[in-house]
Amino acid sequence: MLNSETANPAELAARFVNYTSKHIFLTGKAGTGKTTFLRRLIDLTHKKAVIAAPTGIAAINANGVTIHSLFQLPFGAYLPKQPAADGDHYNQQYNTPKSIVRHLNMTAAKRKVLVDLELLIIDEVSMLRADLLDAIDMVLRYIRRNNTASFGGVQVLFIGDLHQLPPVVRSNEWSLLGQFYNSAYFFDALALRNEPPVYIELEKIYRQADNVFINLLNNLRNNEVSAADVALLEKYYRADFKPSLSEKYITLTTHNNKADTLNKLRIEELSNPAYLYLAKVEDEFSEHAYPAEHILELKVGAQVMFIKNDATGEQRFFNGKIATVVALETDKITVQTEGNNEKVVVEKYKWENIRYTTDKVSGEIKEELIGTFTQYPLKLAWAITVHKSQGLTFDKAIIDIGNAFAPGQIYVALSRLRSLDGLILTSLISGSGIRQDQNVTFFSRNKQDPSMLENRIQQESEHFLRNYLLQCFDLTSLDNYVYEHVHSYTKDINKSAKQKHVRWATQLLKEVSEVKANANKFLAQIKRLYEDKSESGLQTLLERTMAAENYFNPLLSAFSKMIFERMELVKQDKQVVAFLTELLEMEALFYEQVKKIRKATALLGATINGKEFTKQDVNALLSQAERAAQMETVFAMPGKLDFTEKKPRTAKSGGAKLKAVKKEKEPKADTKELSLILLKEGKTILEIAEERKMVIGTIEGHLAHYVAKQEISGSDIIGARKLDKILDAIKELKTLQMNPIREYLGRDYSFGEIKIGVAAHLAERE
């Protein structure tokens, strides 16, 4: 079996993911490498995995999707069942299993992703509420038709630091949720009550090297703050400290408006002219998930911060690195990084918005690009909220948190720093700011010693492999699907093109059932052979499994070939698209079974021989060339299916043909220009958004581009009254930042409308 000599927590976590079915909570202090672990795991795991996060920005930063979009969940409280009849809930909005299922209108592609899913990774789990996790559990059980296992049999990896940002629950929501949950934290979800996650903590600190500082942070995390710790912090208290522009301090504060105001005041102190850099937003990218400023306003001398690592690999800067703007041009930004005299010409960065889908050829879950956001990876950095500082590293910081912090948030702020040398406190820390949440402290006691985890992983991996073999050689679900397919032939033969093929389908079911009967005999062999854990016993199991693969897979592949051949016959008739889709779905199940059996054999062999089994090994198992050619015929890749009615050449050759039509790629139209054309045709923004299947904010962004170029008038889009109000606000506030303008104008003005107003202001200046 797998080598278990090492007790490295990161390696242990990876082995728990790859070789067990247990849920895992991977945590660690700030700067211990949780993000690095996630990136490496996605590159290497053999399991079909997706990444989700509680917020749009967290999802973009994790290269994943939001929880709400992946599972099509509504916002608001989720109750696992109706609240008590005498409860105070009649005027409150909430969701239940019935209400979610009733409105669950999920596409076939999205359903397939959830059905095929083996590993769900949830990042930034400190913000994940218990009720939202139970909603995920409910949807997965429902979609996967598996109500006996938590999350419908999907393994879940939770990543995050519970001492950072807590879940947000309003008091009126808790009056409902408190009937079902001990706390709002994810670990108190009902879905984890019987299957708590394996608790693994990364412990090596990569951010701090100062032992005094590390000990202080540890005491803050563990609710063990001493009088000496408080006295140490008070040494850094300077109530009226205001740094000069050259000192390169960043202020960490509690609220967006405080940070925005400080940044605005500081940039106004600079007498140099302002330059504005507009982000390029293409296709689907929600403005709530914008990872950088949509309009970046800079002046020479401005203090800025990088919000991405250096993509060139030269390590000239990192996420959170402070720099000073030294030169600006319309399409060029030059900064000088803190701590050295190196000047960096900043290049734009493209953030990607993805969704998950299933590759039609390989059957693997893949990422599909649906939108991009391109902007210089910089932001003004005299101030930032603690919320937005998560994951960043600073050399110097002024921490201005007062008494407004939730329990434990002083830890979040302090842990951004490399050392105490760069710390300034402008307010004394209250007891509530230091105190950690007792629920988190209690849950952290589940952490096990690495040596105990070593023993546990051996037992769990044996259990996982046995179950995996049994699952992969179990043809019950395949047999049931073909049975249901045969019983879907109900129409008169003269009224349905599908009905002509009922005898073929009946014969297919007969042959599949015979193969399934033999597979059941092999399942009994697996259970018997797995009793012998000796080296020779495991070798015998591997030999029998390889022999079983050599017997079953040719038979299953022959069934796949039969279905493809039948599709060619079906294409000869009219109105057969729905039937062809049924056959494609059925063939995909046969192909998936072949893959499972091959993967099970390879995984067993790798485990017995002490070798790692990775995504690369999975990809090498099957040659995709023949299947790609078959799929190209069916899907007409890279063209499209042509369902047009063909005129018969002779009396015998009538009918519609399902034909592969290959087309030359047409030049891609400018997405902004398409919105402009539709506007000029007299369509409203709402009509354009519906026609193009985009959000209204994206269309407004497209049109703002042409307002700034003076090709259209802002008043024609949002009306003269609204435009004048926005222009007045810009002049009054002396800023082009959308958040302060929105706060000034109120919620009657959308960010998209403000975007158009800013564009009109820029056009006036031109």
N, C-alpha and C positions, 0 to 999 in steps of 0.2 A: 504494500500500500504506500501512499504518499509519505515522503520523508517529513518527520515532525521535529527535527532537531532545533530549529530556530524558534524564538519566542518574540520576534519582532511584531508589534501590534498591527502594523500595516499589512505585513505578509499574512498574519493570522486572519485579518479581516478579509483579504482577498481569497483565502482558502475557504473561509466560511461561505463566501458568496458563490464561488465556483464549484464547490464539492459538497454543499449541504443545501437543504431547502429551508433553513431557519431564517427568520427575520433578524436583521442586524441593526444596531444603533452604533454608528461610528462617530465618536466625538473627539474632542481635544481642545486644549486651550488655543487662544488666538495665535496664529503663526506656526502651527504644528504640521501643516501640509495636507489638510483635508481636501482642498481643491486639487492639489497635485495628485492625490490618490484617486479622485474621481476621474480625472482625465486619463490616467493610466489604465484604470479598470475598464472604461468604455472601449479603449483600444484593444484590450486583451481578452475580455471575458467571452466564453463560448456561448453564453446564454443570450437569448433575444431580450434586449434591454431598452428601456426608454428612461429619460430624465424628466422630472417634473419639479416645479417649485411653487410656493404659495403666491408669489407676485410676479408681474410681468418683467420687471427689471432683474429680479433674481433668476428667472427662467432664461432670459437673454444671456446673462453672465455665466450661467451653467451650461449653455448650449443645449437647452431643453425647451420645454413648453410649460404653460401654466397648468396647474391642477384642474382649474375650472374648464379650460378649453379641452384638455385631454379626455375628461370624463363627462363633459357637457353638464356641469353642475351649476345650478343657480346660486347667486350670492345670498347670504343670510344664514341664519341658524338652521341646523339640521337636527331633528329630533328622531331617534331610532324608533319611536312609536308615539302615538298621540299622548299629549300631556294629561295629567289628572283632570278629571271633569271639573273639580272645584278650584283649579289653578287660575291665576291671573294672566290668561293668555289670549283672551278674546279680541283684544285690539292690537295684537302683535303678529308680525309676519314670520312664518317659519316654514320649513320644508320637512316632509316625511318621506319614507320609502315609496308610498303610494303616489304622492304628488310628483316625485322625481321620475318614477317609471312612466307615469301618465304623460309627461312632457319630454320623454327621452326619444328624440327623433334623430337617431345616430345613423350616419351613412354606413353602407356595407364595408367601405374601406376602413373606416375608423373602428367598426366592430371587429374586423379581422385582426387589426393591430392588437386589440385587447384580448382577443381569443388566443392569439399566438404568443402573447407576452409571457416571458418566464421570470423577468427581473424588473421590478419597478424601483427606480432610485428617486428618492425625494430629498432635494437639497434645501439648505436653510430651514431645517426642520424646527428650529426654535420658534418660528412664526406659525407653524402648522397647528391648527386647533383640533382638539379631540373629535369634535362633531364632524369636521370636514373629513378626517381620516375614516370615520365610520361611514360617511357617505361614499367614499372611494370603495370601501369594503363591500357595501351594498351593491354598487353598480357592477363591480367585477364579478361578484357571485351571480348576479342576474344575467349579465352578458355571456358569461362562460358556462352558465347552467350548472354551476357547482356550488351548492349551498352548504356543503359539509366542511369545506376548508376555508380558513380565513383568507380574504382577498381572492376567493375563487381559485386557490391553488397557486397564486403568484407569490414569489418571494419578494419581500420589500427590504430595501436598504435605506435606512434613515441616516442622513449626514447633517451634522450641525453642532453648534455649541449652545446648550440650554442656558448658559450664563450670559448670552447675548440677547438680542431683541425677543421679547416674549410675545405670545399670541395676543391679539387685540380682541377684547370682548366688552361690549357695552353693558352697562349695568342692567338694562331692561332685557338684554339677551340672556344674561346669567340667571335671571329669575326663572327662565325656562330651562336652560342647560343644566343648572344646578340640581334639577330633579333627577338627572341621569349621570352626571359626571362629578368626580371628586375635584378635578381642576380642569382648566382649559388646555393644558399641555397635551401633546399628542400621545404620550405614554399612558394617559388615563382613558384612552379610547376603549370602547367595549370590545372592538376587534382584537385588541392585544391582551385582553384579560386572561385568556387561557393560553396564549402563545406570546409571552413577553419577548422582546428582541434580545439577542445576545449583545451585551454591553461591552464595547471595545473602545479604549481610549488611546489616541496617539499622544505621546508624552514628550517627545523631544521638541524643545522650543527652538524654532529657527529665527524668530524675530528678535528676542532679547537674549543678551549674554551676561547681564549684570545679575548676580545671584541675589543681592538685596532686593532688587526690583522683582525678580521672579518669585521670591518668597512672599513679597507683599501681594502680588497678584494671586498666588495660590491661596493665601489666607482670605482674600476677598471672595474667591470662588467657594471656599469651604466653610464660610461663616465663622471663621476663626480669627477675626481681626482683633489685635491686641491694642492696649494703650500705646505701646511703642509704635505700632503701625500708624495710629492716628497722629501721634507726635511727629512721625516721619513725614506724613503728608502735609502737616501744618507748616513745615519748614519751607514748603514751596508756595505758600499763600502770599499773594501780592494783589490786594484788592483793586488798586488803581493802575495796574500795569498796562501801558500802551506802547507796543514796540514801534521802532522806526521801520520804515519801508525796507530797509536793508537787512533787518534781523531775521526775516523769513520765518516768522511764526504763523501757524494756522490756528484759528480759534475753533474749538469743538463746542457746539451749543445744542440746545434742546429742540428748537423749532425752526422750520424753514424760513419764516419771516425774519427771525433774528439773523440768520446766516445771510439771507439776501440783502438785508439792510446794511450789514457791515461791509459786504462786498461792494455794494453800490456806493457807499460813502467813500471807501478807499479808492475806487477807480475814478470817482469824481475829483479826488485830490490831485490826480495826475493831469497836467495841462496839455499833454500830447493829444493829437486827434484820435478819435475812435475809429476802429475798423470792425465791420460786421461780416461774419462768416455764416452763411446759410447752409444747414445740413441738406443732403440730398436723400429724400425718402422715396423708395421705389416699392410699388405693389403693397402687400399687406404688412403694415407695421403700426401697431396701435400707439397713439401719442402717449398713453399711460405707461408704455414700456420703453420710451425713448431713453437710451443709455447715456446720452450727452445732451448739451443744450441744442435746441433746434436753431436758435440764432445765437451765436457766440460773439459777444462784444469784448474787444480787447484794445488795450493801448500799450505803447512801448512803456516799460517800467512796471506793468501789471504783474502781480504774483499769481502764478498759475500752478496747477497740479496735473500731472499725467493721470489718466484714468484707465490706462492699459499698459501692459508690459511691452517692452521693445520687441516688435515682431521680427526684426532683422536678426535677432540672436546675438547682437553685439553688446547687449546689456547697458546701453547708454542711459536708460531710465527704466523705471518700474512703476507699477500701479501705486499712486500715492506720492511719487517723487515730486518735490517742490522745485519750481524753476521760475526765472524772471524773463519776461518778454523783452528781447533786445532789438528786434527789427520786425516790421510788418509791411507786407505788400498785399495787393488784392488777392493773390493766390499763393502766398508764401508766408509762413510764420517761423521765426527763428527765436529760440530761447536759450538761456544759459542755465544749466542745472545747478542746483545747490551743492555746495561742497567742493566744486572744482570750477575751472574756467572753460570747460568744454561747451562749445556752442552746438546746438542740435537744430537742424532744419526739420521741423515736424511734418510728418506725412499723414494724410488722412487715413482713417481706419474705417473698415466696413464691418458693421455688426450685422449678423444674419438672423432672420426670424424663420424658424423651421416648423414643419409639422411632420408627424410620423406616418408612414404608409408601408405597404408590403410590396416588395419587389416581385413583379409578375413572373419573372424567370426563376430566381433563386428561392422565393418564398420567405426570404429574410426580412426583418423589419429594417427600414432605411429612413434616413432623413431626407425630406424634400424641402428645398428652399422656396419660401413663399414671399419673402420681402427683405429689403436691406435698408440700413440707415448708415449713411456715410458722413463723417464729420471729423474734424481734428480732435484727437483724444485728449482734450484739455478742458479745464474749467477754472474759473476764478477761485483762488484758494487763500484768501485772507480768512475765510470762515467756511465751515461745513457742519451739517448736523451729524450727531453721533450715529444716527440711523444710516446715513449715506457713507459714513466713514468705515463701515464694516468691511473687513478684508484689506484695508489700506494700512500703510506703515509710515510713520512720521518721525523725524528727528527732533522737531521742536513743536510743542502744542500748548496753547492756552486753553484750559478747560474751564468753561463757564456754564456750570450746570445748576447752581443754586439749590433750591429745595424742590425743584419740579420733576425730579427723576423717579421712575419706578424702581422697585427693589433691585439691587445688583447692578444698576446701569453705570455706576462709577467704574466698575470693572471693565465694561465695554470701552469706555472712553480712555482709561489709562492703558489698556492693552494695545492701543494703536501705536504707542511710543516704543522706540528702541531702548531708551534708558530714562532714568529719572533726571538726568542732566538737562534734558530738553523740556521739563515740565514747569508750567506756571498755573497755579490755581487762583482764579479771581473770586472764588467764593468758598467758604468753608464747607466741608462735606458733612451733611446731616446723617443721622443714624439710618434713616430710611434709604438713603442712597447707597449705603454700605451693605445693608442687610440683604441676603439672598433669599429667594423664595423657598419656603420650607418644602414644598412639593418637589422641587428640583433636587434639593439636598437629600430628601428621602429616596428619590429614584436613583440617585448616583450611587447608593449603596449596593445596587445590583451589579456594579462593576466587579468582574472576577479577576483573580490573579492569572497572568498568562500561562502558568503551568497547568492550572485547572482547565483553561480553554484548550490547551494542547490535548489533554485527555478527552475532552468533550468532542473536539473536532474529529477525532478518530472514530468515535462511536457514531456521530452524526453523518460522517461521510460514507460509512458502511451502509447505514440505513438509507441514505439518499441514493446510492448507486443501485442497491437492490430494488428500490421502488422505481428508479428510472428505467432499469431493464424491464421490469414488469409492465410499466406504462408503454414503453416503445414496442413491445411485442404483443401488446393487447390490441386486437383488431375489432373489438366490440363496437366502438364508436363508428368505425369505417363501415362495418356490416350494417349497423343501424341506419346510417345515412343512405346506403344503397337500397335498403329495405323501404325507407320512406320515399325515396326517389321512384321506385317501382310502383308504389301505391299512389303516386301522383298522376299516373296515366289513367284518367277517368273519363275522358271525352270519347265520343263516337269517332271511329276511325275516319269517317268522311268529313268530320268537322275540325280535325286537328292534325297538323303536320307532325306533331310530337307523337301522336298515337301510332303512327306507322312503325315506331321503334320499340314498342312495348315488349315484343318477343326477345329482342336483343337485350333489353334491360333485365328481363326475367332470367335469362341465361347468365348474365353478369352476376346477378344476385346469387344464383345457385353455385357458381364457381367461387365467388368470394366467401360464401358460407362454408364451403368445403375447406378452403385455406384457413379460415378462422378456427375451425374445429382442430386442425393440426397445431395452430398457434396456441390454443388453449392447453394442449398437451405439453408444449414447450414451457409454458408459464409454470406448470406444475414441476417441471425439471429444474427451472431456475430456483424455485423455493427450496427444493431438496438439495441442490448443489450448493446453495449459499450457506447451508448449515456447516459445511466444512471450511473453516477459516484458515486452514494450513496453506502453505505455499503451493503444495501439489494440488490441493483442493481448488484453490483459486485458478490455477493453471488449467485444470479440467473444465472449470466454468467458462474460462475464456475460449477454450477450444470448442466447446459445445455451442457457445454463442456465435463464434465465427462460422461454424457449420450451419447454424440456423439462419444467419444472414445470407449465406450462399444459397440456401434453399428458398427462403421467403422473398427476398428482394427481386430475383428474376420474375417470380410470379406476379408481384405487385407492379413491377415495371411493365410487364406484358398487359396488365389491366389498363395502365395509363395509355399505352400505345393503342389499345382497342378503343378507348374513348376518343383519342385524337382522330383515329380513322373514322369513327362514327360521325364526328363533327364535319368531316369533309362531305359525307353523304347528306347530312342535315342541311348543309349550305345550298343544296340543290332546290330547296323549297322556299316558299314565301313565308314571311312573318315568323321567323324562327329565332329572333334575337334572344328572347327570354329563355328559350330552350337551350340555345348555345351557352348562355350564361350559366344555366344549371349544370350543364356538362363540364364547363370549365371549373366550376367550384368543386365538382366531384373529383375531377382529375387532380386538382390541387391537393385534395386530401390523400389520394393514393401516393402522389409524389412526396408529400410531407411524411407519410409513413415510411417510405423508403429512406428518406433522410434521417428520420428518428432511429431506425434500426441500425443504419450505418454509423450514426453518431454514438449510439449506445455501445456498440462493439468497440469503437475507437476509444471512447472514454474509459471503458473497462480496462482495455489494454494499457492505456497510459497510466491509469491509477495503479494497477498491479505492478507495473514496471517503474513506478516512482517518477514519472515524467509529467510536466505541466501539459494541460490541454487548453488551447487558446482559440480565439476567433480564427486565426490563420489556419489552424488545423481543421476547423469546421469547413472553411472555404475550400480547402484542398480535397475534401472527401468526395465531391461530386463534380464531374465535368459538366459545365453548363452549356457547352456548345450545341449539342444535339437538341436540348430542350429549348434553347434560345431560338433555334431555327423553327421548331414547331410553334412556339409562341409568336414568332414573327408572322407566320402564316395566319394564325388565328387573329392576332391583334393588328396585323398589317404594320408592324413597326418598320421604319420610323414614320410611316404615313398614318392612315386611319382607315377604319372599316367603312366600306362604301355600301350603304343599304339602298341605293337608288334602284328604281325599277328599270330593268333592261328590256328593250324590245326584242321579241324572239326572232332569231334568224330563220328558223323553220317552224313548221307546225309542231314539231316534237320538242323544241328546245326552249319553251317559254319559262317564265318565272324570274323571280328576283335572285340575284346572286350576292353572296357575301364575299366580297373580293378585296384582296390586298391592293391598295392604291398608294404608291410611293410618290411623294411630292417633294419638289425642291423646297428647301427652307426659305421662307419669305423673310425679307429684312424686318427686324422687330421694330414696330412703331414706338415712338416716344410716348410713354404712358401719360405724361403731363399733357402732351398735345392732343391725345384722344379726349381727355376731359375738356379741354378748351373747345374742341370741335363740337362736342355735345352741348356745351354752354351756348355756343353761337347758334346752334340749331333751336334754341329757345327752351332747353330743358333746365329744370331746377337742379340744385345741388343734390337734393334727395333722390330725384329721378336718375341723375348720373350715377350716384353711389349704388342704387339698386341695379341699374343696367350693367355696371362694371363689377358688381359683387365686391365692392370695397366699402370701408367705413367712411362716413361723411368727412371726418377730419383729414383723411388722405386726399379726398377730392379738393377740400379747401386748401390744402397745402399745394396741390398742383396749380390751382388758380392763383394763389398768392404769388407764385413764381412769375406769372404774366402781369399781375398788378405791379410788381416791383419793376418789370421791364416796360411799364407804361403801355402795354398792348391792350389792356382792358381796365376799366375803372372799378375800384373797390366798392363804390356806392351802388354799382349795378348788381353786385353780388349780395351785399349785406344791408343795403339801404343807406341813404345819406345820414339819417339820424344816428344809427349805430356807429357808422364810420366816424362821424364828427366826435362822438363821445370817446371813442378809442383814441383818436388823434389828440384830443384835449388831455386825456389821461397820460399819454406819452410825454406831452409837453410839461404837464404838472409834475410827474414823477421823475422826469429826465432819465428814463430807462427804456430799453427795448426788451427787457426780460419779461416773459409772459406771466410768470407766477405773481409778481407784485401788481402787474396791470390787472390781472384777473381778480385779485383780492380787493383792489381799489374799485373795480366796476361791479363786482358781484357775479353771481352764478347765472344771470340772464345772458351773459356773454360767454360763448364757448371759446376754447383755445384756438379752434380753427378760425373763428371770426376775428379774434385778436391777431392771429397770424396775418390775416388779410389786411387788417389795420396797420400793422407794422410794415407790411410790404408797401402800402400806400404812403406811409411816412417816408420810407426810403425813396420812393418815386418822387415825392415832393422835393427831397434833398437833392436828387439828381438834377 
